[in-house]
Amino acid sequence: MEKIDDQHIEDYLRNKLPQEERQAFEAALAADPDLRQRTDDMRRLKDHIRQSARQDIRMRVEAIRDTIRAEEQAPPSSRQPRSFPWRLIFELLLAAGLLWFGYQYFSQPEEPEVQEQETQPAPATTAENKPPVATPQYEQLFQDTIPGPGIPTQLTVLLKPGIQQPGQPVYALEPDGGGLCLYVHPEDGFWKNPMEITLKNGRYFLTIGKRQYPLRADGEEHDLPVR
């Protein structure tokens, strides 16, 4: 943007420049003190003209209003025969034209529209939208219900590639009687034994055969040190 004329400055002040041209103009403003001075001068001139136009319109409208009131309040004997009110119509049309012209050309510039899309906040995790513990990227080995505290609990056994050796399974137990998910190694076979979930003194326990393991019912993954 080598040379910027007054029309370009006017278009910027009236927010008529495309987004790319507006950004280029604002970059030139930051680098060119003379352009900033010209832009400020034109903005002040626009403000002055706008205020003067509004004041002139207001004075004309008030004068017409006063003339009409004076004629209505005058005694009938002093009233002159009325002719067609050409002057009144002309004054009203002139005031309306000045008002339209002022708003069209000397109104305050609108704020530039921001083209960036607003980032929507992530929805809060609730019991309704919380994803299930069992995820589809793991191979499902087994699914059934096992005895639980009060009601049966759904058990899902998944093959998790991240487990390097047998005997190091991971579990996730949903709160409030939710399902139990076990992530195991391909060589694990403990999950084929009878299992049961119990609740004692506010704590959950998983019974596998004759052994019992404490559980955290928070929906998160934890190690299950089976032996």
N, C-alpha and C positions, 0 to 999 in steps of 0.2 A: 504494500500500500504506500506508493511513493508520494502521491499528491492527493490531498483530501479537500474537496470543495465544501462550500457552505451547505449545499443540498445534502451531501453525505452526512454532515453533522446534524442537519435537521432530521434526517431519517433516523439517525441514532437516537436523538432525543425523543422522537415520537415512537420509538420501538418498532420501526418498520424494516430493519435490516435482518436478513437471514442469520441463523445462529453462527455460521462460520464467519460471515462478514462482521458480525457484532464482536466476536472474539478477537478478530484481527484489529478492529477499531480500538478496542479496549487495550490491546497490547501496544498499539501506537500511542494511545493516550499516556500509558505508563512511561514511554520512552521519549516523548516529545513535549517539552514544556509549552512551546508555542501552540500546539494543538490543544493542550489542556486549557490555555488561556482563551482561545477562540471558542471552545466548547462552553466554558463558563460564561463568557460574554453573551453567547447566543441564548443560553439558558436563562440568564438574567433578563435579556431583552424579551424573551417569550413570556416570562413571568410578569414583566411590566405591562406588556401589551394585553395580556389576559386580564390583569386586574383593571386596566383602564377600560377595556371593552365591557367588562361586567359593571363597572361603575357608571359608564355612559348609558348602558341599557337600563340600569336601575333608575337613573335620573329621568330618562325619557318616559319610562312606565309611570313613575310617580307624578310627572308633569301631566300626563294624559289623565291619570286618576284624579288629580286635583282639579283639572279643567271640568271633568264630568261632574264632580261633586259641587263645584261652584255653580254650574248651570242648574243643577237640580235644586240647590238651596236658594237660588235667586227668586225674588217675588215674581208672580206671574206677569205683573204689569211691566216689569223691566226686561222680561225675556224677549229676545229678538226671534223672529220666525226662523225656524230651523230649516236649513237646506240639507241636501244629502251630505253626510259627514265624510267627504273625500279626504279631508286633512286627517281626521281621526284614523280612518282606514290606512292611509299612507304611513302615519306614525306607527301604528301597530305592526304593519308589515315590515317597516324598517327595523323596529325593535326585534321582531322575530328573526329577521335575516341576520342581524348582528349577533343575536344570541346563538343561532346555528353556526355562523362563521367562527365565533369565538370557541365554541366547543369542538368544532371540527379541526381547527388549526392551532389552537392555543391551549388545549386541555393538557392536564398533567400527563407526562409520559407514563405508560403502563410499565409495571415491573416485567422484566424479561421472563419468559416461561422457561422453567428448568426442564431440560429434556431427559434428565436422568430418571430412571425408575426408582421409586421408593422401595427400600428393602423392607419386606414384611417380616416382623418378628416371628420366630419359630413358636408354634403353639405349645402351651404348657403341657407337660406330660401328666396325664391323668389315668385313672384306672380304665377309662373307656378307650383312650387312644394309645395306651402303652403297648408296644409290639410284643408278640408272644416270645417266650424264651426259646422255643424251638424255631430255628431259622432255616430257610430252605437250602442254604448252601451246604448243609451237612446231610449226610446220608442217614436216613432213619432205619434203625435196626429193630426197634420194638416199640409198641404203644398199646397200653392197656390201663385198666384201673386197678389200684391196690388199696387195701384197707387204710383209712385215714382217720383223723380225729373227728368223729361224728359222722362224716360222710366219706364215700370213696374218693380217692385222689387219682387224677390222671397221671400216669407215668409215661414219659417219652424218653427213649434211649437213642442217642445220635452218635454217629461216628465222626469224631473231630480230628482233622489232620494235624492240628497243632500239638496233640499229645504224642510224645516221642516214644514212650514205652508203656507197657501194661502196668496196672497197679497205681496209676496216677490220674484217676478220673476227676472230673469237675462237675459240680451240681449247681442248679439254680432252682430255688423254691419260691414260688409266688406267695405273697402274704394272704392271710384270711382264707385259708383253705384252697389256694390256687394249685396249679399243677406243679409237678416235680419233673425236671429235665436233667438227665444224666448224659454227660459227654464222655465217651470212652475211647480206648484204643482197640484196634481190631482183635487183639488177642485177649482182651478182658472178657471174662465170663461170669463175674460175680453177680451181674444183674439178672442172670437166669435163675437165681435162688429166690425163694419167697421173700417178699419185702413188705414192710408196713411202716406207716408214719404215725407216731404217737405225740401227744402233747402233755408234758408234765411240768407243773409249776411255771407255766407260761413259756416253756421252751419246747421246740420241736426236736424229735429224734427219729432217725431212720434205722429200722431194725432189718438187718440182712442175715438170715439164718439165725445164729446165736449171738451175733455181734450187734452193737448199737452205736450209732454215730450222731452227734449233735448237729443240727441244721440251723441255718439262718434264713428266716422267711422274709427276705428283702428283695427278691427278684434278681439279685446280682449273682455272678459266678463266684464260686468258692471251691477250694480243693476239698476232696473227699478222701481222707487217708485210709482207704480200705486195706486190710491185711489178709 
